[in-house]
């Protein structure tokens, strides 16, 4: 039999055309595939430091020159990554070892916006990216005779209860984005051309492929998870809408139908915690206000960050390096334009970790500090992984790490542990606490889902540039149940008023993070032996739990994300049941409050 097979093989080779035989001989070997990956990894790692430093300088010192430098660096990285991604496809079907196979896959998915392979395309795409980001970050509009920034506008939306003022500021910020629409459409076309060159139907399909399943299967998975939480969101929406109607009357906010977007205390209506004073339960009041506690305790922005560091130190993590304090942007500089959108950075893949914030002393930024530092500690945890494995198990994990810390950081248990509260309130304040949390966590979920649903439609061509704004509001009304405060202009580009759209940051990660963080929290509290209500659990000072959590973080993206999830939680599927466990008392209370209301929209 063996002799027969050898003879048959020889006959088959003899029968091959010269070209076929040449192709057979040229088939890459596993050793060649590994050598390619090793070389590609080294080239990308070397260039990434240069790109990161150029991006940091532009983000913290916006000028025409720094935009040019960042665009040049990003363009070079895009050109290299695109070339390597296309070369990686040569090794499809080669019997490589599992590590090399995973790295080949990650190479093909390396870029958020892949450039076409043709000459000059990478530089053109990078210039569009940098320009859009800077247009957003330097945006100002005229209000009452002075130019105000997004930060100023957010303060007004947070504090004002005048519907006319809210409408004016909400609409004013959206005058910044119409000039972006043409550039954004051009960017979409270039990125789609690049994605098709890598074998994907469009850039949205490439984004969805990063979650380890077919693009359509991932879209269906997000719908499945949304169905788990949608009834709770509608319950919250119904309650908040009734309270807004009580406050403003039918002429401003009807008691049925969608909610007016500018009334919810946030520029994008993605979190509603700033209007807690309007929707607070009449039966019981919170005995403390975190904003006031921080001011009373003489917190400043640096002390906010030091407190966040102390939380992670209590879990057994090493202190932040001195360079963090020397190089981070913790407050907004007064002498230059900067990107104020909070972010966490690791510039060298090792110890050069930083945050970039325009920190204010309030409860929102207290949470944000804990969140951003979570990115930094995750970056450091996987710092010893090979370059292509230096990343979150998926991008939702990276966002969920800090949000998980934030779930503890906002509890009265933690505030007492760090001395901000003398005494944690009793169970009588559970509903106010859970309502505050739901106004941020649950209110966010449909927004977290729809931003990329809109982009998927844009990338696929289902939505044309002329339809950008109408499609945006169709989704916002369908999922969030909100509408703009008045008719939108014909040239409106309201998606561009949200940083992550001109900043080209995929957004489904935030939706997933809002699910994972509760899975992490439930598992962590069980490991810590917590036997009280889940919403009162703080994992501060739980070093053994921290050790297990760090073990998951150290995996980076070396394994498929279900492996990382299972390593800490014992679960392999994205599951919103932990949200139901956390908020169960509030959902019951909301149902009682909504009796007699016409919920839905």
PETA-V969056 format. One record per backbone hydrogen bond with DSSP energy under -0.5 kcal/mol. CO is the residue of the C=O (numbers start at 1). NH is the residue of the N-H. E is the energy in kcal/mol with one decimal. If there is no record, write none. Layout:
co->{CO & CO}
nh->{NH & NH}
e->{E & E}
//
This chain:
co->{1 & 2 & 3 & 4 & 5 & 6 & 7 & 8 & 9 & 10 & 11 & 12 & 13 & 17 & 18 & 19 & 20 & 21 & 22 & 23 & 24 & 29 & 30 & 31 & 32 & 33 & 34 & 35 & 36 & 37 & 38 & 39 & 40 & 41 & 42 & 43 & 44 & 45 & 46 & 47 & 48 & 49 & 50 & 51 & 52 & 53 & 54 & 55 & 56 & 57 & 58 & 59 & 61 & 63 & 64 & 65 & 66 & 67 & 68 & 69 & 70 & 71 & 72 & 73 & 74 & 75 & 76 & 77 & 78 & 79 & 80 & 81 & 82 & 83 & 84 & 85 & 87 & 88 & 89 & 91 & 94 & 97 & 98 & 99 & 100 & 101 & 102 & 103 & 104 & 105 & 107 & 118 & 120 & 121 & 122 & 123 & 124 & 125 & 126 & 127 & 128 & 129 & 130 & 131 & 132 & 133 & 134 & 136 & 139 & 141 & 143 & 146 & 148 & 149 & 150 & 151 & 152 & 153 & 154 & 155 & 156 & 161 & 162 & 163 & 164 & 165 & 166 & 167 & 168 & 169 & 170 & 172 & 173 & 174 & 177 & 177 & 178 & 180 & 181 & 182 & 183 & 184 & 185 & 186 & 187 & 188 & 189 & 190 & 191 & 192 & 193 & 194 & 195 & 195 & 196 & 202 & 203 & 204 & 205 & 206 & 207 & 208 & 209 & 214 & 215 & 216 & 217 & 218 & 219 & 220 & 221 & 222 & 223 & 224 & 225 & 225 & 226 & 226 & 227 & 229 & 230 & 231 & 232 & 233 & 234 & 235 & 236 & 237 & 238 & 239 & 240 & 241 & 242 & 243 & 244 & 245 & 249 & 249 & 259 & 260 & 261 & 266 & 272 & 273 & 275 & 275 & 276 & 289 & 290 & 291 & 292 & 293 & 294 & 295 & 300 & 301 & 302 & 303 & 304 & 305 & 306 & 307 & 308 & 309 & 310 & 311 & 312 & 312 & 313 & 321 & 321 & 322 & 322 & 323 & 324 & 328 & 329 & 330 & 337 & 338 & 340 & 343 & 345 & 351 & 352 & 354 & 355 & 356 & 360 & 362 & 363 & 364 & 365 & 366 & 367 & 368 & 369 & 370 & 371 & 372 & 372 & 373 & 374 & 375 & 376 & 377 & 378 & 380 & 382 & 386 & 387 & 389 & 389 & 394 & 394 & 395 & 396 & 397 & 398 & 399 & 400 & 401 & 402 & 403 & 404 & 405 & 405 & 406 & 408 & 411 & 412 & 413 & 414 & 415 & 415 & 416 & 426 & 427 & 429 & 430 & 431 & 432 & 433 & 434 & 435 & 436 & 437 & 437 & 438 & 438 & 439 & 440 & 441 & 442 & 442 & 443 & 444 & 445 & 446 & 447 & 448 & 449 & 450 & 451 & 452 & 453 & 454 & 455 & 456 & 457 & 457 & 457 & 458 & 464 & 464 & 465 & 467 & 468 & 469 & 470 & 471 & 472 & 473 & 474 & 475 & 475 & 476 & 476 & 476 & 477 & 481 & 483 & 489 & 493 & 494 & 495 & 497 & 498 & 498 & 499 & 500 & 501 & 504 & 507 & 507 & 508 & 509 & 510 & 511 & 512 & 512 & 513 & 515 & 515 & 516 & 517 & 518 & 519 & 520 & 521 & 522 & 523 & 524 & 525 & 526 & 533 & 534 & 539 & 541 & 542 & 543 & 544 & 545 & 546 & 547 & 548 & 549 & 550 & 551 & 552 & 553 & 555 & 560 & 560 & 561 & 562 & 563 & 564 & 565 & 565 & 565 & 565 & 566 & 575 & 576 & 576 & 577 & 578 & 579 & 580 & 581 & 583 & 583 & 584 & 585 & 586 & 587 & 588 & 589 & 590 & 592 & 594 & 597 & 600}
nh->{5 & 6 & 7 & 8 & 9 & 10 & 11 & 12 & 13 & 14 & 15 & 16 & 16 & 21 & 22 & 23 & 24 & 25 & 26 & 27 & 27 & 33 & 34 & 35 & 36 & 37 & 38 & 39 & 40 & 41 & 42 & 43 & 44 & 45 & 46 & 47 & 48 & 49 & 50 & 51 & 52 & 53 & 54 & 55 & 56 & 57 & 58 & 59 & 60 & 61 & 61 & 339 & 63 & 67 & 68 & 69 & 70 & 71 & 72 & 73 & 74 & 75 & 76 & 77 & 78 & 79 & 80 & 81 & 82 & 83 & 84 & 85 & 86 & 87 & 88 & 89 & 90 & 91 & 92 & 94 & 96 & 101 & 102 & 103 & 104 & 105 & 106 & 107 & 108 & 109 & 110 & 121 & 124 & 125 & 126 & 127 & 128 & 129 & 130 & 131 & 132 & 133 & 134 & 135 & 136 & 137 & 138 & 139 & 150 & 148 & 146 & 143 & 141 & 153 & 154 & 155 & 156 & 157 & 158 & 159 & 160 & 163 & 166 & 167 & 168 & 169 & 170 & 171 & 172 & 173 & 174 & 175 & 176 & 178 & 180 & 181 & 181 & 184 & 185 & 186 & 187 & 188 & 189 & 190 & 191 & 192 & 193 & 194 & 195 & 196 & 197 & 198 & 198 & 200 & 199 & 206 & 207 & 208 & 209 & 210 & 210 & 211 & 212 & 218 & 219 & 220 & 221 & 222 & 223 & 224 & 225 & 226 & 227 & 228 & 228 & 229 & 229 & 230 & 231 & 233 & 234 & 235 & 236 & 237 & 238 & 239 & 240 & 241 & 242 & 243 & 244 & 245 & 246 & 247 & 248 & 249 & 252 & 253 & 483 & 263 & 264 & 269 & 275 & 276 & 278 & 279 & 280 & 293 & 294 & 295 & 296 & 297 & 299 & 298 & 304 & 305 & 306 & 307 & 308 & 309 & 310 & 311 & 312 & 313 & 314 & 315 & 315 & 317 & 316 & 324 & 325 & 325 & 326 & 327 & 328 & 330 & 357 & 359 & 62 & 340 & 358 & 356 & 354 & 353 & 347 & 345 & 329 & 343 & 362 & 366 & 367 & 368 & 369 & 370 & 371 & 372 & 373 & 374 & 375 & 375 & 376 & 377 & 378 & 379 & 380 & 381 & 382 & 383 & 385 & 389 & 390 & 391 & 557 & 397 & 398 & 399 & 400 & 401 & 402 & 403 & 404 & 405 & 406 & 407 & 408 & 408 & 409 & 410 & 411 & 415 & 416 & 417 & 418 & 420 & 421 & 419 & 429 & 430 & 433 & 434 & 435 & 436 & 437 & 438 & 439 & 440 & 440 & 441 & 442 & 443 & 272 & 444 & 445 & 445 & 446 & 447 & 448 & 449 & 450 & 451 & 511 & 453 & 454 & 455 & 456 & 457 & 458 & 459 & 460 & 461 & 462 & 463 & 461 & 467 & 468 & 468 & 471 & 472 & 473 & 474 & 475 & 476 & 477 & 478 & 479 & 480 & 480 & 481 & 482 & 481 & 259 & 261 & 492 & 496 & 497 & 498 & 499 & 501 & 502 & 503 & 505 & 504 & 506 & 510 & 511 & 512 & 513 & 514 & 515 & 515 & 516 & 517 & 518 & 519 & 520 & 521 & 522 & 523 & 524 & 525 & 526 & 527 & 528 & 530 & 529 & 536 & 537 & 542 & 543 & 546 & 547 & 548 & 549 & 550 & 551 & 552 & 553 & 554 & 555 & 555 & 556 & 558 & 563 & 564 & 565 & 566 & 567 & 568 & 568 & 569 & 570 & 571 & 570 & 578 & 579 & 580 & 581 & 582 & 583 & 584 & 584 & 586 & 587 & 588 & 589 & 590 & 591 & 592 & 593 & 594 & 595 & 597 & 599 & 257}
e->{-2.4 & -2.1 & -2.2 & -2.6 & -2.4 & -2.2 & -2.4 & -2.3 & -2.2 & -2.3 & -1.8 & -0.8 & -0.7 & -2.5 & -2.1 & -2.3 & -2.5 & -2.3 & -1.7 & -0.6 & -0.9 & -2.2 & -2.3 & -2.3 & -2.4 & -2.3 & -2.7 & -2.2 & -2.8 & -2.8 & -1.9 & -2.2 & -2.5 & -2.3 & -2.0 & -2.0 & -2.2 & -1.1 & -0.9 & -2.4 & -2.8 & -2.3 & -2.0 & -2.5 & -2.4 & -2.2 & -2.1 & -2.5 & -1.9 & -0.8 & -0.5 & -3.4 & -0.7 & -2.1 & -1.9 & -2.5 & -2.4 & -2.6 & -2.4 & -2.3 & -3.2 & -2.5 & -2.1 & -2.2 & -2.9 & -2.5 & -2.2 & -3.0 & -2.9 & -2.1 & -2.6 & -2.5 & -2.1 & -2.2 & -2.3 & -1.0 & -1.6 & -1.8 & -1.6 & -2.0 & -2.3 & -2.4 & -2.2 & -2.2 & -2.4 & -1.9 & -2.5 & -2.2 & -1.6 & -1.0 & -1.1 & -1.6 & -2.0 & -2.6 & -2.4 & -2.2 & -1.9 & -2.3 & -2.5 & -2.4 & -2.5 & -2.3 & -2.3 & -2.5 & -2.1 & -2.4 & -2.1 & -1.4 & -0.5 & -2.7 & -1.2 & -3.1 & -1.8 & -2.4 & -2.9 & -1.7 & -1.7 & -2.4 & -2.1 & -2.0 & -3.1 & -0.7 & -2.6 & -2.3 & -2.1 & -2.3 & -2.6 & -2.6 & -2.1 & -2.2 & -0.9 & -1.7 & -1.6 & -0.5 & -2.2 & -0.5 & -1.5 & -2.8 & -2.4 & -2.0 & -2.5 & -2.5 & -2.0 & -2.2 & -2.8 & -2.5 & -1.9 & -2.2 & -2.6 & -2.5 & -1.6 & -0.7 & -0.8 & -2.3 & -1.5 & -1.6 & -2.5 & -2.2 & -1.8 & -0.6 & -1.2 & -1.4 & -1.3 & -2.3 & -1.9 & -2.0 & -2.0 & -2.2 & -1.6 & -2.0 & -2.2 & -2.4 & -2.0 & -0.9 & -0.8 & -0.9 & -0.8 & -2.2 & -0.5 & -2.2 & -2.5 & -1.7 & -2.2 & -2.9 & -2.1 & -1.7 & -2.6 & -2.7 & -1.7 & -1.8 & -2.4 & -2.2 & -2.2 & -1.9 & -3.0 & -2.2 & -1.4 & -2.6 & -2.2 & -1.7 & -1.0 & -1.3 & -1.9 & -1.5 & -1.4 & -1.5 & -1.6 & -2.4 & -2.4 & -1.8 & -2.8 & -1.9 & -2.5 & -1.7 & -2.1 & -1.8 & -2.7 & -2.2 & -1.8 & -2.5 & -2.2 & -1.6 & -1.6 & -2.4 & -1.9 & -0.6 & -0.9 & -1.8 & -1.9 & -1.3 & -0.8 & -0.5 & -1.6 & -2.2 & -1.9 & -0.7 & -3.6 & -2.3 & -2.7 & -0.7 & -0.6 & -2.8 & -2.5 & -2.2 & -2.5 & -3.2 & -2.1 & -1.7 & -1.6 & -1.9 & -2.0 & -2.2 & -2.6 & -1.4 & -2.2 & -3.2 & -2.4 & -1.1 & -1.1 & -0.5 & -1.5 & -2.7 & -2.1 & -2.9 & -2.3 & -2.0 & -1.9 & -1.3 & -1.7 & -1.9 & -1.7 & -1.6 & -2.2 & -1.1 & -1.2 & -1.3 & -2.1 & -2.0 & -0.7 & -1.4 & -2.8 & -1.6 & -2.3 & -1.6 & -0.9 & -0.6 & -2.3 & -1.6 & -1.4 & -2.2 & -1.9 & -2.0 & -2.1 & -2.1 & -1.8 & -1.3 & -1.9 & -2.0 & -2.0 & -3.1 & -2.7 & -2.2 & -2.2 & -2.7 & -2.2 & -0.7 & -0.9 & -3.6 & -0.8 & -2.2 & -3.8 & -0.9 & -0.7 & -0.7 & -0.5 & -0.5 & -2.8 & -1.5 & -2.3 & -1.6 & -0.5 & -1.1 & -2.7 & -1.8 & -3.3 & -1.7 & -2.1 & -3.4 & -2.1 & -0.7 & -1.0 & -1.8 & -0.9 & -1.8 & -0.5 & -1.1 & -2.6 & -1.9 & -2.2 & -1.9 & -2.0 & -2.2 & -2.1 & -2.2 & -2.9 & -0.5 & -1.4 & -0.9 & -1.0 & -0.6 & -2.7 & -2.9 & -1.6 & -1.4 & -1.6 & -1.6 & -0.5 & -2.2 & -0.8 & -3.0 & -2.1 & -1.1 & -0.6 & -1.8 & -1.0 & -2.5 & -2.4 & -1.7 & -0.6 & -1.3 & -3.1 & -2.6 & -0.7 & -1.5 & -3.3 & -2.4 & -2.5 & -2.1 & -3.0 & -2.6 & -1.7 & -2.2 & -2.0 & -2.6 & -1.1 & -1.8 & -1.2 & -1.8 & -1.1 & -2.2 & -2.1 & -1.8 & -2.5 & -2.7 & -1.7 & -1.4 & -2.1 & -2.7 & -0.6 & -1.1 & -1.8 & -2.4 & -1.5 & -1.1 & -2.7 & -2.4 & -1.8 & -1.0 & -0.6 & -2.9 & -0.5 & -0.6 & -1.3 & -0.6 & -0.9 & -1.4 & -2.2 & -2.4 & -2.6 & -0.7 & -0.6 & -0.7 & -2.3 & -1.9 & -1.8 & -3.1 & -2.1 & -1.6 & -2.2 & -2.3 & -1.1 & -2.5 & -1.2 & -0.7}
//
